[in-house]
Amino acid sequence: MRVIAGSAGGIALLSPKTDLRPTMDVVRGAIFSSLGDFVLDAHVLDLFAGTGSLAIEALSRGAASATMVETERKACEIIAQNLTRTHLNANVVQSEVFHFLEKRALPAQATLIFADPPYSKTPGSRDFAAELLVSKALRTALAPDGLFVLEVVRGWRMPEAPLWDCLRRKKYGSTETLLLRASEIPADTLPDSPQSSLPMFRILPKP
């Protein structure tokens, strides 16, 4: 896994030996090809950040800032190492994603949001992607003209999501990506997303 283009193009990224699923280079390349110049000067929020590859790619291509939110401490440490390797700066926050959105995210703080949540593969398992689409806090964190990129397993059934308009949906192997923007429906028409009591810590890359 490597940074594809920009100031850090070609630099290899570390990946923890866990069950995390880094976004494949081909998928990441397709995402950023579709975004084009929208990445320039963007303020990025990367949820379920994993290795940080999406936000790092955005920073390499000219994004103004990035905040990466990841539950696992080991993954956060890997993200910090990847930032050091690529000579890029970002905020890395260890937190359960919905807790972060409810308690720490600021209104319109991001012009570009990425989310690559764990896939829901079995009936009855938690569907993080569906929860994101009904999260008022997520919608509020995105600037009015911003874009939301969501990765899901191929064949995922998108629930009714009145807070969002799906601009594009593409398949890449076992993965699908959705490009969404906020609909005109007011965010307060839906209930709040679930909250978590998990603690949150801040980890910054070494200078």
C-alpha positions in Angstrom: 0.0 0.0 0.0 1.4 3.4 -1.0 0.4 7.0 -1.5 -0.6 7.3 -5.2 0.0 10.9 -6.1 1.0 14.3 -4.8 3.8 15.5 -2.5 4.1 12.0 -0.9 3.4 10.0 -4.0 5.1 6.6 -4.1 5.8 6.4 -0.3 4.8 3.1 1.2 2.4 3.2 4.1 2.4 0.9 7.1 -0.5 -1.3 8.0 -1.1 -3.0 11.3 -1.4 -6.8 11.6 -5.0 -6.7 12.6 -8.4 -7.3 11.0 -8.4 -3.7 9.7 -9.2 -3.5 6.0 -7.1 -0.8 4.3 -8.6 0.8 1.2 -7.0 -0.8 -1.8 -4.8 1.4 -4.0 -7.1 0.8 -7.0 -10.2 1.9 -5.0 -8.3 4.9 -3.5 -7.1 5.9 -7.0 -10.6 5.7 -8.4 -12.0 7.8 -5.5 -9.5 10.6 -5.9 -9.9 10.5 -9.7 -13.6 11.2 -9.3 -13.0 13.9 -6.7 -10.5 15.8 -9.0 -9.7 19.3 -7.8 -12.3 19.2 -5.1 -9.5 17.8 -2.8 -7.5 21.0 -3.1 -7.7 23.1 0.1 -10.3 20.7 1.5 -10.8 20.2 5.2 -10.9 16.4 5.6 -12.6 14.2 8.2 -11.6 10.6 7.9 -13.9 8.2 10.0 -12.9 4.6 10.8 -9.5 5.8 9.5 -7.6 2.5 9.7 -4.1 3.3 8.4 -5.0 6.8 7.5 -4.5 6.1 3.8 -7.5 8.2 2.6 -6.8 11.3 4.6 -3.0 11.0 3.8 -3.8 10.7 0.1 -5.9 13.8 0.4 -3.2 15.8 2.2 -0.6 14.6 -0.4 -2.9 16.0 -3.1 -3.3 19.4 -1.5 -6.0 19.2 1.2 -5.6 21.9 3.7 -6.2 19.8 6.9 -7.3 16.4 8.1 -8.7 14.9 11.2 -8.6 11.1 11.4 -10.8 9.2 13.8 -10.1 5.6 14.7 -11.1 3.3 17.6 -8.0 1.1 17.9 -4.9 2.5 19.6 -2.5 0.4 17.5 -4.1 1.8 14.4 -3.7 5.3 15.6 0.0 4.7 16.3 0.4 3.3 12.8 -1.4 6.5 11.4 1.1 8.6 13.3 4.0 6.7 11.8 2.5 7.0 8.3 2.3 10.8 8.8 5.9 10.9 9.8 6.9 8.8 6.8 5.0 11.1 4.4 6.1 14.4 6.2 2.4 15.4 6.5 0.5 16.8 9.5 -2.9 15.9 10.8 -5.0 15.4 13.9 -5.3 11.8 14.9 -8.1 11.0 17.5 -8.6 7.7 19.1 -12.4 7.5 19.6 -15.5 5.5 18.8 -16.7 7.3 15.7 -20.2 8.1 16.8 -19.0 9.4 20.1 -16.6 11.7 18.3 -19.4 13.0 16.0 -21.8 13.6 18.8 -19.3 15.1 21.3 -16.4 16.7 19.5 -17.2 17.3 15.8 -17.8 21.0 15.0 -20.6 22.3 12.6 -19.3 22.4 9.0 -15.8 21.5 10.1 -15.2 19.3 7.0 -15.7 19.9 3.3 -14.8 16.3 2.6 -15.7 13.3 4.8 -14.4 9.8 4.2 -15.8 6.7 6.0 -14.7 3.1 5.6 -16.6 1.4 8.4 -16.4 -2.4 9.1 -18.6 -4.3 6.7 -21.9 -5.8 7.8 -21.6 -9.3 6.4 -24.1 -11.4 8.4 -27.8 -10.8 9.2 -28.2 -9.1 12.5 -24.7 -7.7 12.6 -24.2 -4.0 13.2 -24.5 -1.9 10.0 -22.2 1.1 10.7 -22.7 2.4 7.2 -26.5 2.6 7.6 -26.0 4.3 11.0 -23.8 6.9 9.4 -26.5 7.8 6.9 -29.0 8.7 9.6 -26.5 10.5 11.8 -27.5 14.2 12.3 -24.1 14.8 13.8 -22.3 13.6 10.7 -24.5 15.7 8.4 -23.9 18.7 10.6 -20.1 18.2 10.5 -20.1 18.5 6.7 -20.0 21.9 5.2 -23.1 22.8 3.0 -21.3 22.3 -0.3 -19.2 19.3 1.0 -19.0 15.7 -0.2 -19.2 12.5 1.7 -17.5 9.4 0.4 -18.7 6.1 1.9 -17.2 2.6 1.3 -19.4 -0.4 1.7 -19.3 -4.1 0.8 -20.4 -4.9 -2.7 -24.2 -5.6 -2.9 -24.9 -3.5 0.3 -28.5 -2.4 0.4 -28.7 1.3 1.0 -31.5 2.2 3.4 -33.7 5.1 3.1 -31.5 8.1 3.7 -33.4 11.4 3.3 -30.5 13.4 4.7 -28.4 12.5 1.6 -28.4 12.5 -2.1 -26.3 9.8 -3.8 -24.4 11.3 -6.7 -22.6 8.2 -7.8 -22.1 4.6 -6.8 -19.3 2.5 -8.2 -18.1 -1.1 -7.8 -14.5 -2.2 -7.4 -14.1 -5.9 -6.8 -15.7 -6.7 -3.4 -16.0 -2.9 -2.6 -18.5 -0.2 -3.5 -18.1 3.5 -3.1 -20.9 6.0 -2.7 -20.4 9.7 -3.3 -23.0 11.7 -1.4 -24.0 15.3 -0.7 -26.4 16.7 1.8 -30.0 16.8 0.7 -32.2 19.8 1.2 -34.1 18.1 4.0 -33.3 19.7 7.4 -31.1 17.6 9.6 -33.3 17.9 12.6 -36.1 15.8 10.9 -34.3 12.6 12.0 -33.4 11.3 15.5 -29.8 11.6 16.8 -27.3 8.8 16.1 -26.3 6.4 18.8 -23.9 7.7 21.4 -21.0 5.9 23.0 -19.4 6.2 26.4 -15.9 5.1 25.1 -13.1 7.4 26.1 -11.2 9.5 23.6 -7.6 10.3 23.4 -5.5 12.5 21.1 -2.3 11.2 19.5 -0.1 13.5 17.4 2.7 12.4 15.0 6.2 12.8 16.2 7.9 16.0 14.9 
